[in-house]
Amino acid sequence: MEISREAIIQDMCKGHSKLYECYDRYALTIWNILCRRAFSEELKEKIMIETFQQLWIQSKGIKITGLLVVSILKERILFYEQ
């Protein structure tokens, strides 16, 4: 049985209200940005999960902002475009 990206991300967000709030606020935006790229669906999901994993790490020390979300996403996209 395959686990969806939403289930993985929501599991990461349990007990982390800042991260869950970030997911609610930015998930659709991140997905729309990824849909503009010529990535497979699997790679888009992988990039999204990695972006939220990085946000989870970052959320322990600093405030999560839209700029932080976009910069992490940009880093992940550039990594996979190379």
C-alpha positions in Angstrom: 0.0 0.0 0.0 1.4 3.4 -1.0 1.3 6.3 1.4 0.3 9.6 -0.1 2.4 12.8 0.2 -0.4 14.4 2.3 -0.3 11.5 4.8 3.5 11.7 5.1 3.6 15.5 5.5 0.7 15.5 8.0 2.5 12.8 10.0 5.6 15.0 10.1 3.4 17.9 11.3 1.8 16.1 14.3 2.7 18.0 17.4 4.3 20.8 15.4 1.6 23.5 15.1 3.9 25.9 13.3 4.8 23.4 10.7 1.1 22.3 10.2 0.1 25.9 9.8 2.9 26.3 7.2 1.6 23.2 5.4 -1.9 24.6 5.3 -0.7 28.0 4.1 1.9 26.9 1.5 1.1 23.3 0.3 -1.1 24.4 -2.6 1.3 27.1 -3.7 4.3 24.7 -3.6 2.4 22.1 -5.6 1.3 24.7 -8.2 5.0 25.8 -8.6 6.1 22.2 -9.0 3.3 21.6 -11.6 5.0 24.2 -13.9 8.1 22.1 -14.1 8.6 19.1 -16.3 9.0 16.7 -13.4 7.2 13.4 -13.0 4.4 13.2 -10.4 6.7 11.0 -8.3 9.5 13.6 -8.4 7.1 16.4 -7.6 5.9 14.5 -4.5 9.5 13.8 -3.5 10.5 17.4 -3.8 7.4 18.5 -1.8 8.2 16.0 1.0 11.8 17.1 1.1 10.8 20.7 1.2 8.6 20.1 4.2 11.3 18.0 5.9 13.7 20.9 5.5 11.1 23.3 6.9 10.6 20.9 9.9 14.3 21.2 10.6 14.3 24.9 10.1 11.2 25.5 12.2 13.0 24.6 15.4 15.0 27.8 15.4 13.4 30.5 13.2 10.0 31.8 12.1 8.7 30.1 9.0 7.9 32.7 6.3 6.9 32.6 2.7 10.4 33.6 1.7 11.9 30.7 3.6 9.5 28.3 2.0 10.3 29.6 -1.5 14.0 29.5 -0.9 14.0 25.9 0.3 11.7 24.9 -2.6 14.0 26.7 -5.1 17.0 24.9 -3.7 15.2 21.5 -4.1 14.1 22.3 -7.7 17.6 23.4 -8.7 19.1 20.2 -7.2 16.8 18.0 -9.3 17.1 20.1 -12.5 20.8 19.6 -12.6 
